Amino acid sequence: MTKRALTRLQKPKILSRSVNTMSVVLDPYPTRKQPEPSLVDRLDPVVYDHEINQTEIDLTQLAFYEENGYLFLNDFFSEREVEDFKTQTRQLLSSCRSSTAPEVILEPGGDEVRSVFAVHQNHSFFKELAAHPRLGGIIRQILGGPVYVHQSRINFKPGFTGKEFYWHSDFETWHAEDGMPRMRALSCSIALEDNNLFNGALMVIPGSHRVFLSCVGNTPDDHYKDSLRKQEVGVPDQESLTKLVEQGGIQMPVGKAGSVLLFDCNLMHGSSSNISPYPRSNAFYVFNSVKNRLQSPFSASKPRPTFIASR
């Protein structure tokens, strides 16, 4: 694949002053610090262990993930497990509709639930799901050893009213606002309802994980209070997005409830609004290597709360 041969590639800045300390630390992926966006070659591996040590995926699937930045596993969970997913999701949504907890995020300009964070800490069912042994084997294979849950959430997209999630690289935010130093993390999205071509399913740009898109704009204090509803800082520019799409295209991995999408922390992805009658709900777990410990944020005045970024 030649997706790394993007124009305007720049070498990363080497030195950056960390927040809340006077020491100077390495910052291989500077973002929100320059007046213009730039594309920087990825410096980290995508797959950290190429010797198969589990039985859920094979070398071909591992190679696909490394090349494209994502892997879709259709019908990963059984029908019985899926029914439990749906029951637990309905109960969670019902209990959160009147909640004022900071973990419950509402849609922009409305009072419908958009996301519920820290489900692996606050809800026993989703805590057990985060530790599912079949998932764990794949994740440790890719990330090369022990991991922990950096973030968990349920995203809801009800029929007709579910709003979009604009294009973004998760790592850009985790690096800038949480202090995640390197690209040694991935997201695991579990379909709690059927994901189809009409209900705002996730779109990905294959190969975009090979470059880091440095964004513009200073991070406001307590940015998460707005960005979890609608992100406006750390958003990729249209010119760079167009280049990534011209080289990698756009894919929409869709399947029935119980399917699993694994994608690299730096893969560019997003989803459109759901104007269909079909609801869409997904459980997201972010797994980070224990060797990739969070530091002070690289482009924010203070870390985000632990319900968003576990330390």
C-alpha positions as CSV (number, residue, x, y, z in Angstrom):
1,M,0.0,0.0,0.0
2,T,1.3,3.5,-0.9
3,K,-1.0,5.5,1.4
4,R,2.0,6.8,3.3
5,A,3.1,8.8,0.2
6,L,0.9,11.8,1.0
7,T,2.0,15.2,0.0
8,R,2.9,17.8,2.6
9,L,4.3,15.2,4.9
10,Q,6.3,16.9,7.7
11,K,8.7,15.6,10.3
12,P,7.2,15.9,13.8
13,K,8.4,18.4,16.2
14,I,10.7,16.7,18.7
15,L,10.3,18.9,21.8
16,S,7.2,20.0,23.5
17,R,6.8,21.5,27.0
18,S,4.3,19.3,28.9
19,V,1.5,20.8,30.9
20,N,1.8,21.1,34.7
21,T,5.6,20.5,34.6
22,M,8.6,22.5,33.6
23,S,10.3,19.5,32.0
24,V,10.6,19.2,28.3
25,V,9.3,15.9,26.9
26,L,9.2,14.2,23.5
27,D,6.1,14.9,21.4
28,P,6.3,12.9,18.2
29,Y,2.7,14.0,17.2
30,P,2.3,17.7,17.8
31,T,-1.2,19.0,17.3
32,R,-3.2,22.2,18.0
33,K,0.1,24.1,18.2
34,Q,0.6,25.4,14.6
35,P,-1.5,27.8,12.4
36,E,-1.7,25.2,9.6
37,P,-2.7,21.5,9.6
38,S,-0.1,19.0,8.5
39,L,0.3,15.3,7.8
40,V,3.0,13.5,9.7
41,D,4.3,9.9,9.1
42,R,3.3,7.5,11.8
43,L,6.3,6.4,13.9
44,D,4.7,3.5,15.8
45,P,3.8,0.0,14.8
46,V,0.2,-0.9,14.0
47,V,0.5,-4.6,15.1
48,Y,2.9,-5.3,18.0
49,D,2.9,-9.1,17.9
50,H,2.9,-10.9,14.6
51,E,3.2,-14.4,16.0
52,I,-0.4,-15.8,16.4
53,N,-1.1,-16.6,20.0
54,Q,-4.9,-16.9,20.0
55,T,-7.6,-18.7,18.0
56,E,-10.0,-15.9,17.1
57,I,-8.2,-14.4,14.1
58,D,-5.5,-15.7,11.7
59,L,-2.5,-14.2,10.0
60,T,-4.6,-13.0,7.0
61,Q,-6.9,-11.1,9.3
62,L,-4.0,-9.7,11.3
63,A,-2.4,-8.5,8.0
64,F,-5.6,-6.9,6.9
65,Y,-5.8,-4.9,10.2
66,E,-2.2,-3.8,9.8
67,E,-2.7,-2.7,6.2
68,N,-6.1,-1.0,6.6
69,G,-6.4,0.0,10.2
70,Y,-9.5,-2.0,11.0
71,L,-11.0,-5.5,11.1
72,F,-14.7,-6.4,11.0
73,L,-15.9,-9.6,12.6
74,N,-19.4,-10.4,11.6
75,D,-21.6,-12.5,13.9
76,F,-18.9,-12.6,16.6
77,F,-21.4,-13.0,19.4
78,S,-24.2,-15.6,19.5
79,E,-27.9,-14.8,19.2
80,R,-28.4,-15.5,22.9
81,E,-25.7,-13.0,23.8
82,V,-27.2,-10.5,21.4
83,E,-30.5,-10.7,23.2
84,D,-28.7,-9.9,26.5
85,F,-27.0,-6.9,24.8
86,K,-30.4,-5.5,23.7
87,T,-32.0,-6.0,27.1
88,Q,-29.2,-4.4,29.0
89,T,-28.9,-1.5,26.5
90,R,-32.7,-0.7,26.8
91,Q,-32.4,-0.8,30.6
92,L,-29.3,1.5,30.5
93,L,-31.0,4.0,28.2
94,S,-34.1,4.1,30.3
95,S,-32.2,4.7,33.5
96,C,-30.1,7.5,32.0
97,R,-32.9,9.5,30.4
98,S,-33.5,11.6,33.6
99,S,-29.9,11.4,34.9
100,T,-27.8,14.5,35.5
101,A,-24.6,12.5,36.0
102,P,-21.6,13.8,34.0
103,E,-21.2,10.4,32.4
104,V,-24.5,10.9,30.5
105,I,-24.0,13.0,27.4
106,L,-27.0,14.6,25.6
107,E,-27.5,15.4,22.0
108,P,-26.5,18.9,20.9
109,G,-29.5,21.2,21.2
110,G,-31.7,18.4,22.7
111,D,-32.4,16.2,25.7
112,E,-32.0,12.8,24.1
113,V,-29.1,10.6,25.4
114,R,-26.2,10.6,22.9
115,S,-23.6,8.6,24.9
116,V,-23.1,7.1,28.3
117,F,-19.5,6.9,29.5
118,A,-17.6,4.7,32.0
119,V,-20.0,1.7,31.5
120,H,-17.2,-0.7,32.3
121,Q,-17.0,0.9,35.8
122,N,-20.6,1.6,36.6
123,H,-22.6,-1.2,35.0
124,S,-21.8,-4.9,35.8
125,F,-22.9,-6.3,32.5
126,F,-20.8,-4.0,30.4
127,K,-17.9,-4.5,32.8
128,E,-18.0,-8.2,32.1
129,L,-18.3,-7.5,28.4
130,A,-15.1,-5.5,28.5
131,A,-13.3,-8.5,29.9
132,H,-14.7,-11.0,27.4
133,P,-11.9,-13.6,26.9
134,R,-12.4,-13.9,23.1
135,L,-12.1,-10.2,22.6
136,G,-9.1,-10.0,25.0
137,G,-7.1,-12.5,23.0
138,I,-7.4,-10.5,19.8
139,I,-6.6,-7.2,21.5
140,R,-3.5,-8.5,23.3
141,Q,-2.4,-10.0,20.0
142,I,-2.6,-6.6,18.2
143,L,-1.2,-4.5,21.0
144,G,1.4,-7.0,22.1
145,G,0.6,-7.7,25.7
146,P,-1.5,-6.6,28.7
147,V,-4.0,-3.8,28.2
148,Y,-6.5,-1.8,30.3
149,V,-9.7,0.1,29.4
150,H,-8.8,3.7,28.7
151,Q,-12.4,4.6,27.9
152,S,-15.8,3.0,27.5
153,R,-19.2,4.3,26.3
154,I,-22.4,3.4,24.7
155,N,-23.3,5.5,21.7
156,F,-27.0,5.8,20.9
157,K,-28.5,6.8,17.5
158,P,-32.3,6.6,17.7
159,G,-34.2,6.4,14.5
160,F,-34.9,9.8,12.8
161,T,-33.1,11.9,15.4
162,G,-29.6,10.4,16.0
163,K,-26.9,13.0,15.2
164,E,-23.6,12.6,13.4
165,F,-20.1,12.1,14.7
166,Y,-17.8,14.1,12.4
167,W,-14.6,12.7,11.0
168,H,-11.8,12.4,13.5
169,S,-8.8,10.5,14.7
170,D,-9.4,9.4,18.3
171,F,-5.6,9.5,19.0
172,E,-5.5,13.2,18.1
173,T,-7.8,13.9,21.0
174,W,-6.3,11.3,23.4
175,H,-2.9,12.7,22.7
176,A,-3.8,16.3,23.0
177,E,-6.3,16.2,25.9
178,D,-5.5,13.0,27.8
179,G,-1.7,12.7,27.3
180,M,-1.6,9.4,25.5
181,P,2.0,9.4,24.2
182,R,2.1,6.8,21.5
183,M,-0.2,4.9,19.1
184,R,-0.6,1.7,21.0
185,A,-4.3,1.6,21.5
186,L,-7.4,0.5,19.6
187,S,-11.2,0.7,19.8
188,C,-13.6,-2.2,19.9
189,S,-17.1,-1.4,18.7
190,I,-19.8,-4.0,19.4
191,A,-23.0,-3.6,17.6
192,L,-25.9,-3.7,20.1
193,E,-28.4,-3.2,17.3
194,D,-28.1,-4.0,13.6
195,N,-25.8,-1.6,11.8
196,N,-26.9,-1.0,8.2
197,L,-26.3,1.4,5.3
198,F,-29.2,3.6,6.4
199,N,-28.9,4.2,10.2
200,G,-25.7,6.2,10.4
201,A,-23.2,3.4,10.7
202,L,-19.5,4.1,11.2
203,M,-17.5,5.0,8.1
204,V,-13.7,4.5,8.0
205,I,-10.9,5.7,5.7
206,P,-8.7,2.6,5.1
207,G,-5.0,3.3,5.5
208,S,-5.5,6.7,7.1
209,H,-3.9,5.3,10.3
210,R,-0.5,5.4,8.6
211,V,-0.3,9.2,9.0
212,F,-1.1,11.6,11.8
213,L,-3.2,14.6,10.9
214,S,-2.1,17.6,13.1
215,C,-5.1,19.9,13.7
216,V,-5.3,23.6,14.4
217,G,-7.0,25.5,17.2
218,N,-6.1,25.9,20.9
219,T,-7.9,23.5,23.3
220,P,-10.4,25.5,25.5
221,D,-10.6,24.7,29.2
222,D,-13.0,21.9,30.0
223,H,-13.4,21.3,26.3
224,Y,-14.9,17.9,26.8
225,K,-18.2,19.5,28.0
226,D,-18.8,20.7,24.5
227,S,-16.8,18.3,22.4
228,L,-18.6,15.2,23.6
229,R,-21.8,16.7,22.2
230,K,-20.2,18.3,19.1
231,Q,-16.5,18.6,18.4
232,E,-15.2,21.8,16.9
233,V,-11.5,21.8,18.1
234,G,-9.3,19.0,16.9
235,V,-11.4,18.5,13.8
236,P,-9.5,17.6,10.6
237,D,-9.4,20.0,7.7
238,Q,-11.3,19.3,4.5
239,E,-8.2,19.4,2.3
240,S,-6.3,16.8,4.3
241,L,-9.4,14.6,4.6
242,T,-9.9,14.8,0.8
243,K,-6.3,13.5,0.3
244,L,-6.8,10.6,2.7
245,V,-10.0,9.6,0.9
246,E,-8.5,9.9,-2.5
247,Q,-5.8,7.4,-1.5
248,G,-7.8,5.1,0.8
249,G,-11.5,5.5,-0.1
250,I,-14.3,5.1,2.4
251,Q,-15.7,1.9,3.7
252,M,-18.7,1.3,5.9
253,P,-18.3,-2.1,7.8
254,V,-21.9,-3.1,8.6
255,G,-23.5,-6.2,10.1
256,K,-26.1,-7.5,12.5
257,A,-26.1,-7.0,16.2
258,G,-23.3,-9.0,17.8
259,S,-20.8,-8.0,15.1
260,V,-17.5,-6.4,16.2
261,L,-15.4,-3.7,14.6
262,L,-11.8,-3.3,15.8
263,F,-10.0,-0.2,14.6
264,D,-6.7,1.5,15.2
265,C,-6.5,4.5,17.5
266,N,-5.4,6.8,14.6
267,L,-7.8,5.6,12.0
268,M,-9.9,8.4,10.6
269,H,-13.6,7.6,11.1
270,G,-17.0,9.2,11.5
271,S,-20.7,8.7,11.0
272,S,-23.6,10.6,9.6
273,S,-27.0,11.3,11.2
274,N,-29.6,8.6,11.4
275,I,-32.7,9.7,9.5
276,S,-33.9,6.1,9.0
277,P,-36.5,4.5,11.3
278,Y,-33.9,2.0,12.5
279,P,-32.1,2.6,15.8
280,R,-28.4,2.1,16.1
281,S,-26.5,1.5,19.3
282,N,-22.9,0.5,19.8
283,A,-20.7,-0.3,22.8
284,F,-17.2,1.2,22.5
285,Y,-14.3,0.0,24.5
286,V,-10.9,1.7,24.1
287,F,-8.0,-0.6,25.1
288,N,-4.6,0.9,25.7
289,S,-1.3,-1.0,26.3
290,V,-0.1,-0.8,29.9
291,K,3.2,0.2,28.4
292,N,1.5,3.4,27.0
293,R,0.8,5.1,30.3
294,L,-0.9,8.5,30.0
295,Q,1.2,11.6,30.7
296,S,0.2,15.2,31.1
297,P,-1.9,16.4,28.1
298,F,0.2,17.5,25.2
299,S,-2.2,20.3,24.1
300,A,-4.5,21.1,27.0
301,S,-4.3,22.8,30.3
302,K,-5.4,19.8,32.4
303,P,-6.4,16.2,31.9
304,R,-10.0,15.3,31.2
305,P,-12.0,13.6,34.0
306,T,-11.3,9.9,34.6
307,F,-14.8,8.8,33.4
308,I,-13.5,9.8,30.0
309,A,-9.9,8.8,30.3
310,S,-8.9,6.3,32.9
311,R,-5.6,6.9,34.6
